Amino acid sequence: MTAEGSYHHGNLRAALLERAVAVLTASGAEGLSLRGLARDLGVSHAAPSRHFRDRQALLDALAVSGFTTLNARLRSAAAGGTDGAGEADEVTGAAGPVGARLAGLGRAYVDFAVGHTALLDLMFTVKHADDSSAELRELGHESLLIVARLMEEGQRTGAVRPGDPVQLAQVAFSTVHGLATLAVAALLDDTPLSEAMELALEVLLAGLRPGR
């Protein structure tokens, strides 16, 4: 069986995206080409065109896949993950869990941003292009809305200060995105990322609490 024949039922598309992420991480977007991916996977030069009409379509698909993965991680964190942290505390009520879940959102974003730096850069670049697709813009906006919805929940339970939930979510994103940017650029000096992240989250959550 040929290498090309070993891909079926959409496996080639998935393999192309997986390989594209590896190339993106190693060489940046400039190193991506459909012909190069075909060569890497041992398929014909024409095979990728069955799934991506051109290089831009590949970049769009990478961005969609990236936002889909990021949003899934953010939703999991917003729900409390799998450790039950999202359940109401019998003593403190909902305020404690909302704060813990907001912190979980921050950690999830920083983890993705630091672990997938090139992909995240591509995601934002493609999303903000003049010809970006409606699907991509919606997926990008959903990342913000996941945080905004948790802000709204926190406001209803008294855990989060009054204000536009979307603006509060934007401030939260700017905090964790800025931290991730500093970490990737090795600008945290001798401060471990985990330590800087916990301090940033502590300060952020303190600012989000209602004034006394």
LINWOVEN-V532430 format. One record per pair of residues at least 24 apart in sequence whose ideal C-beta (glycine too) atoms are under 10 Angstrom apart, sorted by the first residue. I is the first residue (numbers start at 0). GAP is how many residues later the second one is. Records with the same first field share a line. If there is no record, write none. Layout:
I=GAP / GAP
This chain:
1=40 / 41 / 42
2=35 / 38 / 39 / 40 / 41 / 44
3=34 / 37 / 38 / 39 / 40 / 42 / 43
4=38
5=35 / 36 / 37
6=34 / 35 / 36 / 40 / 43 / 44
9=41
11=25 / 26 / 29 / 31 / 35 / 36 / 38 / 39
12=35 / 37 / 38 / 39 / 48
13=37 / 51
14=25 / 26 / 28 / 33 / 36
15=24 / 25 / 27 / 31 / 32 / 34 / 35 / 36 / 42 / 45 / 46
16=34 / 35 / 41 / 44 / 45 / 47 / 48 / 49
17=47
19=28 / 32 / 38 / 39 / 41 / 42 / 45 / 99 / 102
20=41 / 44 / 45 / 95 / 97 / 98 / 101
22=95
23=35 / 38 / 42 / 92 / 93 / 94 / 95 / 97 / 98
24=90 / 91 / 92 / 93 / 94
25=92
26=91
27=90 / 93 / 94
28=26 / 29 / 30 / 33 / 89 / 90 / 92 / 93 / 96 / 97
31=26 / 27 / 30 / 90
32=25
33=24
55=70 / 73 / 75
58=63 / 64 / 66 / 67 / 70
59=62 / 66 / 67 / 69 / 71 / 72 / 73 / 75 / 76
60=65 / 75
61=56 / 57 / 60 / 61 / 64
62=56 / 57 / 59 / 60 / 61 / 62 / 63 / 64 / 66 / 69 / 70 / 72 / 73 / 76 / 77
63=59 / 62 / 63 / 69 / 71 / 72 / 75 / 76
64=54 / 58 / 74
65=46 / 50 / 52 / 53 / 54 / 55 / 56 / 57 / 58 / 60 / 61 / 70 / 73 / 74
66=52 / 53 / 56 / 57 / 59 / 60 / 68 / 69 / 70 / 71 / 72 / 73 / 74 / 75 / 76
67=67 / 71 / 74
68=43 / 47 / 50 / 54
69=38 / 39 / 42 / 43 / 46 / 49 / 50 / 53 / 69 / 70 / 72 / 73 / 76
70=68 / 69 / 71 / 72 / 74 / 75
71=36 / 74
72=31 / 32 / 34 / 35 / 36 / 38 / 39 / 70 / 73
73=30 / 31 / 34 / 35 / 38 / 68 / 69 / 70 / 71 / 72 / 73 / 76
74=30 / 33 / 67 / 68 / 71 / 74
75=28 / 29 / 32
76=24 / 25 / 26 / 27 / 28 / 29 / 30 / 31 / 32 / 34 / 69 / 70 / 73
77=24 / 26 / 27 / 30 / 68 / 69 / 71 / 72 / 75
78=25 / 67 / 71
79=24
80=26 / 27
87=69
91=67
92=64 / 65 / 66
93=59 / 60 / 62 / 63 / 64 / 65
94=59 / 62 / 63 / 64 / 65 / 114 / 115
95=61 / 63
96=56 / 57 / 60 / 62
97=52 / 53 / 55 / 56 / 57 / 58 / 59 / 60 / 61 / 62 / 107 / 110
98=55 / 60 / 61 / 102 / 106 / 107 / 109 / 110
99=105
100=49 / 52 / 53 / 58
101=45 / 48 / 49 / 51 / 52 / 57 / 58 / 66 / 67 / 70 / 99 / 102 / 103 / 106
102=94 / 95 / 97 / 98 / 99 / 101 / 102
103=46 / 97
104=38 / 41 / 42 / 45 / 64 / 67 / 68 / 71 / 96
105=41 / 66 / 67 / 69 / 70 / 71 / 73 / 74 / 91 / 92 / 94 / 95 / 98 / 99
106=69 / 87 / 90 / 91 / 94
107=38 / 68
108=34 / 38 / 63 / 64 / 66 / 67 / 68 / 70 / 71
109=65 / 66 / 67 / 69 / 70 / 73 / 83 / 84 / 86 / 87 / 90 / 91
110=65 / 69 / 82 / 86
111=68
112=63 / 64 / 66 / 67 / 68 / 70 / 71
113=65 / 66 / 67 / 69 / 70 / 79 / 83
114=65 / 69
116=63 / 64 / 66 / 67 / 68
117=66
119=57 / 60 / 61 / 64
120=63
123=53
140=25
142=26 / 30
143=25 / 26 / 28 / 29
144=24
146=24 / 25 / 26 / 29
147=24 / 25
150=57
153=51 / 54 / 55 / 56
154=53 / 55
157=51 / 52
158=46 / 49 / 50 / 51
159=45 / 48 / 49 / 50
160=46 / 47 / 48 / 49 / 50
161=48 / 49
162=45
167=39 / 40
170=33 / 36 / 37
171=29 / 32 / 33 / 35 / 36
173=30
174=25 / 26 / 28 / 29 / 32
175=24 / 25 / 28
178=25
